[in-house]
Amino acid sequence: MNNELETKYMRGVLPPRGKYIKLVPTGRYHEGVEIMEPVDVTVMVEALESAWTKRQESALAELAEIKRRFDALELSTQQRKPLTPVEGDLLPAVGSKVLIHLARQDEWVEHTVVGYYVWGSLDGRDERMHRVFVRVVSDDGILNARMLRDVRPIEAAHGIKATS
């Protein structure tokens, strides 16, 4: 490498656009400072950029596939018709509005039913006994759950005023 080029690099002149350099120690010293030699690493950087771009494209393709599957699942869920209510059924239908009591506010608040879960009996001795819980969500998207006995369907909640 000629002296003029070395001087430009030492003064901080950048390599041409699209070119990348790496300064490599030469083992030679000038006034107690090791001389560094610029080495063209453009090919290596381009290979890394290419690999990164391929990985990004792969991740975007995976994300698109996940979104496609989610949309298909959501569509199939929307196309399902709810089961016809059975006479005497105590479970509120998914999507129905119910009231639950919030102790912190000391009032009954309207929520939407999003599902259910069941636990065994408290003492575990009677396998025929179960505790049924109703999963609900508030208008602000906060999930909650209550035992079935603590949920009031809006139609049946006489004398209880809902707040939202």
C-alpha positions in Angstrom: 0.0 0.0 0.0 1.4 3.4 -0.9 2.1 6.1 1.7 -0.6 8.5 0.4 -3.3 5.9 0.9 -1.9 5.0 4.4 -1.9 8.7 5.3 -5.5 9.2 4.2 -6.7 6.2 6.3 -4.7 7.5 9.3 -6.4 10.9 9.0 -9.9 9.3 9.1 -10.8 9.4 5.4 -13.5 6.8 4.9 -13.3 4.1 2.3 -15.4 4.5 -0.9 -19.2 3.9 -0.5 -20.0 0.2 -0.6 -16.5 -0.8 0.5 -15.6 -2.0 4.0 -12.2 -2.2 5.6 -10.7 -3.7 8.7 -7.6 -2.3 10.2 -5.1 -5.1 10.9 -2.0 -4.8 13.0 1.2 -5.1 11.0 3.7 -5.6 13.8 5.6 -2.5 12.6 5.8 0.7 14.8 6.1 4.4 14.1 7.0 6.6 17.0 5.8 3.9 19.5 2.4 3.4 17.8 1.7 0.2 15.9 0.9 0.7 12.2 -2.4 -0.7 11.1 -3.0 -1.8 7.6 -6.4 -1.5 6.0 -7.7 -4.8 4.6 -10.7 -4.9 2.2 -13.4 -7.0 3.9 -16.3 -6.0 1.6 -16.9 -9.6 0.4 -17.2 -10.9 4.0 -19.6 -8.1 5.0 -21.7 -8.7 1.9 -21.9 -12.4 2.8 -23.0 -11.5 6.3 -25.6 -9.0 5.0 -26.9 -11.7 2.6 -27.2 -14.3 5.3 -29.0 -11.7 7.6 -31.4 -10.8 4.8 -32.2 -14.5 4.1 -32.8 -15.0 7.9 -35.1 -12.0 7.9 -37.0 -13.2 4.9 -37.4 -16.6 6.5 -38.7 -15.1 9.7 -41.1 -12.9 7.8 -42.3 -16.0 5.9 -42.8 -17.9 9.2 -44.8 -14.9 10.6 -47.0 -14.8 7.5 -47.7 -18.5 7.9 -48.6 -18.1 11.6 -50.9 -15.2 10.7 -52.5 -17.3 7.9 -53.1 -20.2 10.3 -54.5 -17.9 13.0 -56.8 -16.2 10.5 -58.0 -19.7 9.3 -58.6 -20.7 12.9 -60.5 -17.5 13.7 -62.6 -17.9 10.6 -63.5 -21.5 11.4 -64.3 -20.5 15.0 -66.6 -17.7 13.7 -68.4 -20.2 11.3 -69.3 -22.6 14.2 -72.8 -22.1 15.4 -73.2 -22.1 19.2 -74.9 -25.2 20.7 -78.6 -24.9 21.3 -79.1 -24.2 25.0 -80.3 -27.2 27.0 -83.3 -26.6 29.3 -82.0 -26.1 32.8 -78.3 -25.4 31.7 -76.6 -23.3 34.3 -73.5 -22.3 32.3 -73.7 -18.9 30.6 -73.0 -19.2 26.9 -69.5 -18.1 25.6 -69.9 -14.5 24.4 -72.9 -13.7 26.7 -72.8 -10.8 29.1 -72.8 -11.5 32.9 -72.3 -9.6 36.1 -69.5 -10.4 38.5 -69.0 -8.7 41.9 -65.7 -6.8 42.2 -64.9 -6.4 45.9 -62.4 -3.6 45.3 -65.2 -1.4 43.7 -67.9 -3.1 45.9 -70.2 -3.3 42.9 -71.5 -5.7 40.2 -69.7 -5.1 36.9 -70.6 -6.4 33.4 -68.2 -8.8 31.8 -68.2 -11.1 28.7 -67.9 -14.9 29.1 -64.9 -16.3 27.3 -64.7 -19.9 28.6 -64.8 -22.3 31.6 -62.6 -24.5 33.7 -63.2 -27.2 36.3 -61.3 -28.2 39.4 -61.9 -31.2 41.6 -63.4 -31.1 45.1 -61.6 -29.2 47.8 -60.8 -32.2 50.0 -60.2 -34.6 47.0 -62.2 -37.4 48.6 -65.2 -37.2 46.4 -64.3 -37.7 42.7 -67.9 -36.9 41.7 -67.8 -33.3 43.1 -66.3 -30.5 41.0 -65.9 -26.8 41.2 -66.9 -25.0 38.0 -65.4 -21.6 37.1 -66.4 -19.2 34.4 -63.7 -17.2 32.6 -64.7 -13.6 31.8 -63.2 -10.5 30.3 -64.0 -6.9 31.0 -64.6 -4.2 28.4 -60.9 -3.1 28.9 -59.6 -6.6 28.2 -58.9 -7.6 31.7 -59.3 -11.4 32.3 -61.0 -12.7 35.4 -62.7 -15.9 36.6 -65.4 -16.6 39.1 -67.1 -19.7 40.4 -70.3 -20.5 38.6 -72.3 -19.6 41.7 -70.8 -16.1 41.7 -71.7 -15.2 38.1 -75.1 -13.6 37.3 -76.4 -13.7 33.8 -77.7 -10.2 32.8 -81.2 -11.5 32.1 -81.5 -13.2 35.5 -79.8 -10.4 37.5 -82.9 -8.8 39.0 -82.2 -5.8 41.1 -78.5 -5.7 40.4 -77.3 -2.7 38.4 -74.2 -3.2 36.2 -71.4 -0.7 35.7 -69.0 -0.8 32.9 
